[in-house]
């Protein structure tokens, strides 16, 4: 196990990913960042600008600055913070818009809790980088809004989405491929991630209490006790509404839940989530192909495997398997992590024009109709894989 080589490669890859975003995505004319850059590195100046993308840019560059101290990264983080606070914050009803147009005018005013959480997550990271108190105040307001409107005090967990004024909305879906259900694994995973990041900079008792509630929700409802995969969709009473397996979310949760438990320092939950980290990593490993790439999704009811290898599950596999190695001491998990990285280098990273493709088909051709940068494609999963592995192998 050559951990020093892996760490060195992650340092180089982090520099490469962030250099790409600094070179190709900055919208000098309209402010902020282009909403879309295609696989040939051509920006679409008219594309809408999504909350998730902008929040993830803010998080990635803030986190990279916190790791490296590179001032160029802080400059981009400052730009992202300014754009979000100038264009995405709803000054009338609170919270943040789902998207704005190319000029920065509100386009979609829905309050998707997933998006609120990502913005909170990024603001907490930016506050850690800068000590700008207004960023922390924005983060706390988002926490309070999520708690006021989305938290379910009877059954725990969080409802998915709302209209601009936080009234109920009929279409709760995060994207067209999601089920229209009241509660989802994906939103809960990113709420706990956001709350844990907030707790690092502002360790309030209420934040800790909600993190513990979320750990209980995962332990009791979201992690399937028989398969150790995550259940993806639920009604308000936690009745299961889908059999789908998402291998990328499995391996992402395997380490994120343990991290949240460690951040609040509760031994009961640390022990429990370390146990789950290994079981979930093993379950996610069922989705590994012979080439060490992680398949996207499986429907056990129809025995149907989606034969695509998206970029983000490979990034999460890199972290999740390293974490499993650190918890268990078993070398096979370290090897699985590095094998995921080797798959990325061979098939996912664009070795000619930079950054990572969205994903590849089963014949390794890049997936059609996807971009290097876009509403969902951001420097988040891949930069975070680099940052986490650098920290863990120090």
ABEGO torsion letter per residue (X at the ends): XBAAAAAAAAAAAAAAAAAAAAAAABBAAAEEBBABBBAAGBBBAABBBBAAAAAAAAAAAAAAAAAAGBAAAAAAAAAAAAAAAAAABBAAAEEBBABBBAAGBBABABBBAAAAAAAAAAAAAAAAAAGBAAAAAAAAAAAAAAAAAABBAAAEEBBABBBAAGBBBABABABAABBBBABBAAAAAAAAAAAAAAAAABBBAAAAAAAAAAAAAAAAAABBAAAGBBBABBBAAGBBABABBBAAAAAAAAAAAAAAAAAAGBAAAAAAAAAAAAAAAAAAAAABBAAGBBBABBBAAAGBBBBBBBAAAAAAAAAAAAAAAAAAGBAAAAAAAAAAAAAAAAAABBAAAEEBBAEBBAAGBBBBGBBABBAABBBAAAAAAAAAAAAAAX
